[in-house]
């Protein structure tokens, strides 16, 4: 096994040694080391650059990280159960990636704008998105479910990597906003806080052309954007070793901006690195690629079966690096949290799960008229014509209310399709 | 009223919209100092600077994708795709993202992106430079598609596209870029609604519907038919999505015969949609089947034989003869 994918983090996964060796021969120097502050043993280390950022995290914030990670894991368990019970069409589990998401999400500021892929439930929590709203898409009552303008947390995107150029474009817009504001500002007018954009994608999506094009654009225009790649090692059933010969973070060199691999199961390091990158972007110093080296403990979605494509020994090795357990060890060892705290976190998680379950059951099916209404922003004669036909057709079912979930044959068919 | 070419009219339309709205910006390959491969953006970077006229990397998905992000952050991007056949690397962004963002956000987000695509053949060019892919986009709900055929429309339609809250694709008939016409820069007049068809010539015997590059061909065919005593009505569709079926229906109710002409392949094209709709709307007025005149079911052929591919006056007259033979 070569040096580019650290063997200690990758034991048990099939790696093509020859390809590794070839990559090393081409690249010469070994990969940049991975930033880690809080190890799996619960001991906090030091880093010459990022400890300065980690030192900003006080005990309360650290307990908050734990509470967030526990909450989102409990939510994940509940959503998985809801899918198994037929209440959701699909679920995308995040278990194992809590530190990557909570650490990065908590490093963002309200004025920043976040573009997620479709697994960023933990980031959504940090942006104050109602987690029950997240289930709308998976229950088939919406293709979105929340208003991104409320929290600066964009809708989930199912087409892999399609959101990455959106993020760069949004960041280019922020650049222009700042120029316009500076040009129009009165001398004593307080300045708006500067903002950055963060975009999430996975190791699988990193193979998509849109990631490449968005990084070219980000570099060309020095856009204030942070690319946050969660390398969870599996693109459904294809391991990351098939996606790349080099650490994904190293790809940033080719675009001319920094790439950092961080231990994605270390919430402290993730937070520190992300805060550094976002501050840098807000200061106008350009993009950064962060590769959070983590692991999807469960399935890609509830539709696949990891036992078909990977061994349980690999999963066990990663469970030993669990992000919650290591933070609990640290909090206890430093007397920063006690049994009562952990009991409260558990109770809060159960309460959240109950809320989500209750709310998911109550999510109402939309009226298909909302789809007619939202296809275009402005009036459209074809939509109007088809809606008129639908109204007339529906009115023919005298004893049933038209559309809107249960009722007409049309609505029942739509429901099945969803 | 001034006279200018279609290319110049679009240039002036872009200049007007850049001047009127500080949030409008242009982006595309070679649109800066070069002024675009057809010089449609000539001189604009000197006037508005590189933040407003953005020379982009050569990456169509990146152009459309970043335009979506700019629109989400409150800007009004106008993208230039250099040639019709090169839009496909951006097809994913246009059809899965741009077209659906408003709908999937339940109306909370709008993405007023304009995409300009020079399209169609007749310029003796090489592969991928002469295609007419409008039907592929018209089939996608959420997009609007317009195509000017004269300088006055070109001047106003590009500005109307920028003003529209929905994504708009402007297919520009590249072989007509140098066609001159009168432009009233003070008022759009009858062109105030870019999604309304125009009756360019009145008639009672048959209707020809065309758009973009084939409008002059349709008019010439109608003139030729007039020499034989046939009064042919000609409609410039102008908007491919939505289609102004009311204007077409009214014409067919008067003439009883309809020919639809476009450069794109006939099969699965816009002509088929018009034929079907008119059959539903005006079946009892039709004296003959709706006849389509279009390209063949083949990749756009090499330039040396494109004259055999492109619908011309004779092909439209042949269709007219068939329609009148019923």
Boltz contact constraints between the chains, C-beta under 6 A:
constraints:
  - contact:
      token1: [A, 143]
      token2: [B, 104]
      max_distance: 6.0
  - contact:
      token1: [A, 144]
      token2: [B, 104]
      max_distance: 6.0
  - contact:
      token1: [A, 144]
      token2: [B, 105]
      max_distance: 6.0
  - contact:
      token1: [A, 144]
      token2: [B, 106]
      max_distance: 6.0
  - contact:
      token1: [A, 147]
      token2: [B, 108]
      max_distance: 6.0
  - contact:
      token1: [A, 155]
      token2: [B, 105]
      max_distance: 6.0
  - contact:
      token1: [A, 159]
      token2: [B, 96]
      max_distance: 6.0
  - contact:
      token1: [A, 162]
      token2: [B, 97]
      max_distance: 6.0
  - contact:
      token1: [A, 165]
      token2: [B, 62]
      max_distance: 6.0
  - contact:
      token1: [A, 165]
      token2: [B, 65]
      max_distance: 6.0
  - contact:
      token1: [A, 165]
      token2: [B, 66]
      max_distance: 6.0
  - contact:
      token1: [A, 166]
      token2: [B, 65]
      max_distance: 6.0
  - contact:
      token1: [A, 166]
      token2: [B, 68]
      max_distance: 6.0
  - contact:
      token1: [A, 166]
      token2: [B, 69]
      max_distance: 6.0
  - contact:
      token1: [A, 168]
      token2: [B, 66]
      max_distance: 6.0
  - contact:
      token1: [A, 169]
      token2: [B, 66]
      max_distance: 6.0
  - contact:
      token1: [A, 169]
      token2: [B, 68]
      max_distance: 6.0
  - contact:
      token1: [A, 169]
      token2: [B, 69]
      max_distance: 6.0
  - contact:
      token1: [A, 169]
      token2: [B, 70]
      max_distance: 6.0
  - contact:
      token1: [A, 170]
      token2: [B, 69]
      max_distance: 6.0
  - contact:
      token1: [A, 170]
      token2: [B, 72]
      max_distance: 6.0
  - contact:
      token1: [A, 170]
      token2: [B, 73]
      max_distance: 6.0
  - contact:
      token1: [A, 172]
      token2: [B, 70]
      max_distance: 6.0
  - contact:
      token1: [A, 173]
      token2: [B, 70]
      max_distance: 6.0
  - contact:
      token1: [A, 173]
      token2: [B, 73]
      max_distance: 6.0
  - contact:
      token1: [A, 173]
      token2: [B, 75]
      max_distance: 6.0
  - contact:
      token1: [A, 210]
      token2: [B, 61]
      max_distance: 6.0
  - contact:
      token1: [A, 213]
      token2: [B, 59]
      max_distance: 6.0
  - contact:
      token1: [A, 213]
      token2: [B, 61]
      max_distance: 6.0
  - contact:
      token1: [A, 213]
      token2: [B, 62]
      max_distance: 6.0
  - contact:
      token1: [A, 216]
      token2: [B, 57]
      max_distance: 6.0
  - contact:
      token1: [A, 217]
      token2: [B, 62]
      max_distance: 6.0
  - contact:
      token1: [A, 217]
      token2: [B, 66]
      max_distance: 6.0
  - contact:
      token1: [A, 220]
      token2: [B, 57]
      max_distance: 6.0
  - contact:
      token1: [A, 374]
      token2: [B, 103]
      max_distance: 6.0
  - contact:
      token1: [A, 374]
      token2: [B, 106]
      max_distance: 6.0
  - contact:
      token1: [A, 374]
      token2: [B, 107]
      max_distance: 6.0
  - contact:
      token1: [A, 375]
      token2: [B, 103]
      max_distance: 6.0
  - contact:
      token1: [A, 375]
      token2: [B, 141]
      max_distance: 6.0
  - contact:
      token1: [A, 375]
      token2: [B, 142]
      max_distance: 6.0
  - contact:
      token1: [A, 376]
      token2: [B, 166]
      max_distance: 6.0
  - contact:
      token1: [A, 377]
      token2: [B, 102]
      max_distance: 6.0
  - contact:
      token1: [A, 377]
      token2: [B, 110]
      max_distance: 6.0
  - contact:
      token1: [A, 377]
      token2: [B, 165]
      max_distance: 6.0
  - contact:
      token1: [A, 377]
      token2: [B, 166]
      max_distance: 6.0
  - contact:
      token1: [A, 378]
      token2: [B, 165]
      max_distance: 6.0
  - contact:
      token1: [A, 378]
      token2: [B, 166]
      max_distance: 6.0
  - contact:
      token1: [A, 380]
      token2: [B, 242]
      max_distance: 6.0
  - contact:
      token1: [A, 381]
      token2: [B, 242]
      max_distance: 6.0
  - contact:
      token1: [A, 382]
      token2: [B, 242]
      max_distance: 6.0
